[in-house]
Amino acid sequence: MLSRGDFVFTIGYDGPVAVVDGRARQKFGSLSAAGLAEKGLFRAAYSAAVWSKDPGDMKAVVETYNRLSGSSLTVDSQLDRLFGVFPVDVGRSVSL
């Protein structure tokens, strides 16, 4: 199972191994989903909201995305496809 930081900053997979952006994790890993969204890190913000399973986090990310991008998405939109984030069971990660 990946840690929150590894899941939030995963940039891809090499087979059964998650590839993590180590610099971003170090710099932004302490931010909440809403904090990541305010910084414009929408993929990471969405990942943090998925990880937390808190509807409030998801709502905050979507509202910030809509405000900054001029979109009109809802929490029921296909956000997994938009951001390319799907929860997967990975046991290992490598940091770049």
Secondary structure by P-SEA (a helix, b strand, c coil): cccaaaaaacccccccbbbbaaaaaaacccccaaaaaaacaaaaaaaaaaaaccaaaaaaaaaaaaaaccccccccccccccccbbbbbccccccc
